Amino acid sequence: MLTLDAFEEAAAKVKEVTQETKLIESPYFSEISRNRVFFKPENMQRTGAYKVRGAYYKISTLTDEERAHGLITASAGNHAQGVAYAAQHYGVKATIVMPTTTPLIKVERTKTLGADVVLAGNVYDEAYEHALKLAEENSYTFIHPFNDLGVATGQGTIAMEIVQELPLVDYILVPIGGGGLA
């Protein structure tokens, strides 16, 4: 369950690997909305996105045995890099299944972080199915990119940081791609 205690624990844990991303006020959006608008530049994380928060926290909660089996996930890029970075930090093997249509720069960046990359399927859903098959065949521990309370808790540390920096925040707008951050 997502609780304040869990978010506080996750916030302390993810600080081990995240950059501090202070809010940046946007004069342009503040002016056109007639409000104070801030951005949280999570693109400044070492992996280029907030996804490292969820991946790292989730992996930190695994048992040594679960990590020793090796990790696997499916991702078109940002979660892949988060899992690869976290696995490297823990010194465990990571296999990332990416769609064949994934941009080469994301594939190479994931490999640079030490993960084995398997290209399978033309879209995420096909890569996901292949990753689940490999997980079962090889007893890998699957790290879901969004449908996991540990991942969601790690990613939710962003909201905690926003509230700590801007206690009277009225709204937090979240861009929706896969919806995992929301």
Rosetta blueprint (number, residue, H / E / L):
1 M L
2 L L
3 T L
4 L H
5 D H
6 A H
7 F H
8 E H
9 E H
10 A H
11 A H
12 A H
13 K H
14 V H
15 K L
16 E L
17 V L
18 T L
19 Q L
20 E L
21 T L
22 K L
23 L L
24 I E
25 E E
26 S L
27 P H
28 Y H
29 F H
30 S H
31 E H
32 I H
33 S H
34 R L
35 N L
36 R L
37 V L
38 F E
39 F E
40 K L
41 P L
42 E H
43 N H
44 M H
45 Q L
46 R L
47 T L
48 G L
49 A L
50 Y L
51 K H
52 V H
53 R H
54 G H
55 A H
56 Y H
57 Y H
58 K H
59 I H
60 S H
61 T H
62 L L
63 T L
64 D H
65 E H
66 E H
67 R H
68 A H
69 H L
70 G L
71 L E
72 I E
73 T E
74 A E
75 S L
76 A L
77 G L
78 N H
79 H H
80 A H
81 Q H
82 G H
83 V H
84 A H
85 Y H
86 A H
87 A H
88 Q H
89 H H
90 Y H
91 G L
92 V L
93 K L
94 A E
95 T E
96 I E
97 V E
98 M E
99 P L
100 T L
101 T L
102 T L
103 P L
104 L H
105 I H
106 K H
107 V H
108 E H
109 R H
110 T H
111 K H
112 T H
113 L L
114 G L
115 A L
116 D E
117 V E
118 V E
119 L E
120 A L
121 G L
122 N L
123 V L
124 Y H
125 D H
126 E H
127 A H
128 Y H
129 E H
130 H H
131 A H
132 L H
133 K H
134 L H
135 A H
136 E H
137 E H
138 N H
139 S L
140 Y L
141 T E
142 F E
143 I L
144 H L
145 P L
146 F L
147 N L
148 D L
149 L H
150 G H
151 V H
152 A H
153 T H
154 G H
155 Q H
156 G L
157 T H
158 I H
159 A H
160 M H
161 E H
162 I H
163 V H
164 Q H
165 E H
166 L L
167 P L
168 L L
169 V L
170 D L
171 Y L
172 I L
173 L L
174 V L
175 P L
176 I L
177 G L
178 G L
179 G L
180 G L
181 L L
182 A L
